[in-house]
């Protein structure tokens, strides 16, 4: 396991405030379940389909249509709970959350208020190498998504697309354990990473498949500690919820603005009104959307169309037995098996595709050298090439592995390796065959290297005298030999010969 320090967060300091304030944040992340069918119907969840083409009768709330639970969506929620080290409730139930909205045909949303499918868990949020913070998960419940209202197609009318209606969502609710904007963004990054490793949500924030509601409040120093002792939320101050955040950068900016807004009101003698707010990225500010509803406003009651959901422990145990290796475990293994730093292991395990690529490239090879080539050369080249994903890499793990083999066998130098990598990236081909065909092998014959060095020494007597007086100038001769051999001379052999010749 990783040797992590669980660091108590420092209170967030707000510049310009009259007093010290602590920032308290809780998050409700809505993650769309990776499933081909919706939660209560067989309609497709394909993104980008023609409006209102992925709609079953039950999604459109046609009379007499009854919901039928999608077992795979339930399995995905259980898998998510297990991945977050959370309690799985063998019995859960669905409720109706009643409210009117044009893109909600039923006039209610089927959700889980009283008996969610997943209970308390935790996430370790990586803040910096060796430092992690534990954020407690309160619950995960399953619910159906609403549709989408479209307001920019006609100046006088709005349109409704019901394709998202009924799509399965997992609402992942944290405790108010997050203490600053950067930590909030890091929490979403880590949660997204875990979901992608589990395969339960693709984490695509641009498509709305992962979005966060951020609850922000401010309190005076010491109040948070009282809350932790008593679990009494009144110590934390009145919170405001910022809805539907789908960008890490916007999450940080919205929290920072909202905290300053609340502090300004309190320091002027006002009171915070509990409400739902929206973030305007163009103006960099939050604005009021509606007063914050409570559970009684939604008239929750048990859904009469669905029986309680009862799971068998053996079924849950089978899901647990087949969980994939998760990010923290994979990072720890990379550090142990390949001798990587925590930073390099974190970079390589950020995405499952990156981790898989590295493992194939490093198989049976020098892990540190492989990591260096994947992180610095390949990732750098992909960024330069339009910020491509590693799944789009023209260089395969096998090709990169062969480049590494050629370096380790002293067939090519590091400089030649970079030239070879660029050829493979742009033209393809087998690295070994390219080196052979293009005469790229490095010169290891000390006789040939010595002959080149002798010529340079003979032609530059003044430089020889300077180098003897100042050994640091010997590097000039190394560079000249490399230049004379077209960069093919073995650098180690060159350095040894230069030191020997110049004494």
N, C-alpha and C positions, 0 to 999 in steps of 0.2 A: 504494500500500500504506500501511497505518497506520504511523506513526512510533512504534513501541513500544520500551520499555526492558525487557529481560529481567532482572528483578530477582532476585538471589540471595536466597532466603528466609532470614529470621532464625530462629535456633533457637527453638523453642517453650519459653517459660518456664513452668514449673509452680509456682504459688504454694504455699508450704509445704514444698517439697522441700529437703533438706539441701544438695544439689549441683545444678549446672547439668546439664540433660539435653536432648537433642535428640530430637524426635519424627519417626519415619519411617513413612510410610504407602504401601502399594501397594493397588490396587483391582482386583477382578475383577467387571466389570459384565455381568450377563446381560440381553441385550436380545432380546425376542421379535421375530422377523422378521415384518414386515408382509407376510403372504401369506394367501390364502384357503384354502390347503390345507397340510397338515402336511409335515414334511421327507421322510418316506418313505412316505406314503400320500396318498390323495385326500380324506381326511376333512376336514370343515370345522374352521376355527379360531375360529368365532364365539364370542364371550364371552357368558356368561350363558345358554347353552342348557341344556335339561334335563339333569341328570346322566347321564352315560354314553350320550348320544345322538350325540355326534360321535366315534365310535370305529369304525375299520375293523378288519378281522380281524388285520392286521399289528400294529396298535396294541395289541390285546388279546393278542398273542403266541400266536395260534392255531397249532397244529402245521402245518408246511409252508408258512407264509406268509413271503414274502421281501420285504425293503425295496426300494423303487424310488426313486431320488433325484429330488427336486423341483428342476428346473433353475432355476426362478424364485428359490428360496431361495438357491441358489448365486450367482445374479446379484446378489441383494441383499447378500450377504456381500462380494462383489467391489466393489460400489458403495460399501459402507461403508469398505472398505480404501482405496479411491481417495480418498474424502472425508477420510480421516485421513492422507493422504500416505504411505500404507504400501506396503510391497512385496507384490505379488500373486504367490503361488506358482503357477506353471502346472501343477505336479503336487502333489497333496495326497492324503491317505488317511485312512480312518476306522478307528477302533479300538473295541474293546469294553472298557468300564469296568465291572467286575463287582462288584456289591454287592446285598444283599437289602433290599428295602423293600416294604411291602404295595402301594404305588401304582406299582410298577415291575414290570409283569407278566412281562417277559422275564427279569428277574433280572440284567440288564445295561443299560447306557446306551451307545448308539452316539455316540461323540465323536471328537475328533482330538487325540491327545497328541503323537505323534512328527512328523507332517507336517501342520501346520495350513494352512488355505487362505490366510491373510494373515499376513505377517511384521511387521517393525518399522515403526512410524509415529510420529506425534506429535500432540499437542493443545496449542494455546496457550490457557492458562487466564487469563481476564481477572480481575485482582484489583482494579484501580481504573483510572480513565482514564489512559492512557499507560503503564500497568504490566501486563505479562503474564508468566506463568511457563510454561515449556515442560515438559510431562509426556510422557515417552516411552512409546509403546505397544510392548509386547513382541510381542504376537501377537493374532490373532482366530481362533477356531476355531468351527466349526459343530457343534452337538450337538442331540439331541432332549431335550425336557423330560420330566419325570416327571408322574404324576397328582397327585391331591390327596386327602389323608386328612382325614376330617371327624369330629371328636371330640365335637361339642356337640349332636348330634341325639338321642342316647340315653345314659342313664347307664351302661349296661353294654356297649355295643358301639360300634365305630368303623365308619364307612362309607368307601367309596372311590369317587371320581369320576375316570374315566379320560379326560375330555374334553381335558385338557391333554397327556395322554400323546402323545408324538411331535411336538408342536409344535416348530417350528424355533427354536433359540436361537443367538445369536452371543455367545460369551463373549469379552469385550474385556478383555485383561489388561494392566495398566500396569506400568511399572517402579516401584520404591519411591522415586519422585521427589517425592511430596507431603509437605509438612512441617508441616501443621497442620490442625485441624478445619475452619476456614473455607475453606482451599484445597481440602480434600477435597470439600466441598459444591459449591464453585465448579467443580471438575473435572466432577462429575456433571451439573451444570447445563449446562456447555458441551458435554459429550458428548451429552446429551439433545437439545440444540438442533441439533447437527450431524445427528444421526440423523433428527430430524423434518424438517429441510431436505431431506435425501436421500430421505426417504420410505421408509426401511428399517426403522423402528421407530416406533410412535406415542408411545413414551415414557410411557405411562400407568402411573404407579407404583401407583395405587390398585388397579388390576386385576392387578398383578403382572407387567406387561409389561416393566418395567424395574426391576431390583433389583440391589443391590450387596453383595458380600462385601468386607469391609474388613480388610486385614492391618495390624496395628499393632505396632510395636516401639519401644523407647527405647534410646538409646545416649549415651555421654558426648561432649562437644564434640570435634570433630575426627575422629570415627569415620566420619561420613558422607563427608567429603572423602577418607578412605582408601579407602572403598568405591568412590567415583567414579574414583579412580586405578587401582584393581586389579580392580573388579567382583567383589570377594570379599564375599559376603553375610555372612560371619562377623563382619565389623566392625559390623554393624547391630543385633546383639542378637537374642534369640529372639522370634519374632513369634507373635501370636495372631490368629486369624481370627474376625471377627464376621460371622455369616451373615445373609443375606436382609434387608438394610436397604432400606426403600422410602420413606424420608422424608429430605429434606435436613436437617431439624431434628434428627431422631433420629441421623443419621450423625454430626453434630457432637457431640451429647451423648454418644453411645456412645464415640467416639474420646477425648473428654476424660476420661471415667470410666476407660476402659481404660488410658490413659497414666498416670493417677494410681495406679491399682491396681498396675501393673507397677513404677513408681518406688518405691512403698511397700515392695513385696516386696524389691526390690534393696537399698534403703537399710537394711532390717532384716537383710540378710545372706542372704536367700533366693535361689532361682533361679526363673526363669520357665519354666513347662512349656508346650511348644508344644501348642496345643489349639484346638479350634473352640468358639466361645462364641456365645451369643445375647444380645441386648439386650432388657431388660425396661423399656419406656417408663413403666410405672406406678411402678416403684421407681427408675428412672433409673440402672440398673446393668447390667453384663454378668454372665452366669453361665455356668459350664462346661456344654457340650453333649456333647462327646466328645473323646477324644484325637485330635490331628491326624493324619489318614491320609497316607501317602506313596504314590507311584505303585505301588510293589510290593504295597501292601495291596489295591489294586484289580485286580491281575493283568491289567493291560492286555495285549492282544494284537491284531494286525490283524483287523478284522472279515472273516470268511470269506464273508459274503454280499454284499459290495460291492467292486467293482474300484477301483483307484486312480482318483482324479478328475483328468483331464487337460484343461486349458483351452488354447484357441488364443489366441495373442497378439492376433490381429486382433479376436477377440470382446471381449477385455479393453479394447483400444483403443477399440472402438465404445462401450462403456459409459462410458469416460472422456470421450469426446467429447460425451456427452449428459448429463454431470453438471449439476445446477442450480447457480446462483450460491450459494455457501456464505456463512455468517454474516459471517466476517471480510472477505471480498471485498465483500459487500453494504454492510457498515458503512463501509468505506473509500470506496465509490462515493457513498453518501449524503452523506458529509462533503465529498467533492470536488464533486459535482454540485449539491447543495442548500445548501452552506455551513453544514452542521449541526455542532454541537459533538459530540465523541466520546460524551458522555453521552446526548444526544438520539438520536444514530444507534444507540447500543447499545439503548436502550429500544425504538425502532421496529423494530429487526431481531431482537428477542428471539424473536418468532414469525413464521412466514412470512405468516400472515394479517394481522398488524399492518403488516408491511412492504408487502404488496400494497395494503392499504387506504390507507396514506400515499401511495404512489406515484400512485394514481388521484386522490386528493384534491389532490395537489401538481402534477399534470400541467399544465404551462404557467403555473404560479403561483409566488408567493413561497414558496420551500421552508421558510424559517425560520418564516414565519407559519403555514403549513400544519402544520408539526411542533408548534408551540405549541398549536394547536387540537386536534390529535389527542391529544397527550400530556396536556395539562392539562384541557381541557374534555371531550373524548370519553371518555378513559380514566377521568377523575375521575367522570363521570356514570355510567359503566358500573359502577364500584366501588360507588357509592352505590345503584345499582339491583340489589342482590343480587350484586355481584361478577361481572357477566356477562362472557362472552367477547366479543371484538370481532366474531366471526362472528354474534353475536346482536344486534348493534347495530341499533336501529331507524333510525338515521341512516346513509344510504349515503354512499360517498365522493363521489358526484356532488352530493348535497345539501350536504355540508360544503364542497365546492369552490365552490358558488354563494354560500354564506355568506361565504367568503373573498373572492370577487369583489366582493360588495356592500361589504365593508369597504374594499378597495383602491380602489374607485371613489368612495369617500366618500359612497356612498348611505346607509349607516348608520354609526353610531359603534360603538366597541367595546362600550359598555354595551348599546346596542340589539341588537348582534349576539348577546350572551349571552341576551337575552330571546328573540330569534328562534330561536336554537339550541334552547332549551327547548321552544318551540312545535313545532318540527320533530321533536324527540325524542319528545314525548308525543302529538302529533296527526298528524304526517306533513305532507306537502304540499310544494309547490315554494316555496323561500325567496323567490324574486323575486315570486311572486304574493302570498304572505303579506304581504310588506312593502308592496306596492301596495294590497292590500285593506284592511289595517289602519292605513294611514297612518303607517308606521314610518320613513319616510325622514327623514334628519337635515336640519336647517335649515342651508343653506349661504349663504343670502341675508344678506350682511353688514348690509344695511339693517335687516332684522328683528331681527337679533342686537343691533345697535347701539341700536335703539329700546328693547329690553328692558333693556340695560345702563344706558342713560340714566335710565330710571325707577328702577332700583335705586340708582344713584349719588345721584339727587335725594332719594330717601327716606332715605338713610343718610349724611348729611354727616359725622357723627362718625367713622364707620368709614372714610370716605374719607381723613380727616386721619391716622388711625392707619396706613393702608396707605401713605400718602406718606412717613411717617416710617420705617415698617418694611415694605419691599417684599414680605416673606414673607407678609404678611397679604392680599396681592392675591388669593390663592387663594380667599378667602371670596367675592369677587365672581364668580369663575368658577363656584363652586358654586351661587350664587344664580341666575345666568343659566341654568345647566343645569336647575335646579329649575323656573324660570319657563317654560322651553320644553319641559318634560316629558322632559328628557334628550335632546332631538333636535337641539340646536344642535351645530354642528361644534366640537369642543373646541379645535382649533388656532386657528380663527377667533376663538373667545371669548377665548383667552389673548392673542392679538395685540391685540385691541381693548381688553382690560383694561389691558395694558401701555401702550398708546397713550393711553388716557383718564387714567390715573393718573400718567403721566409717569415 
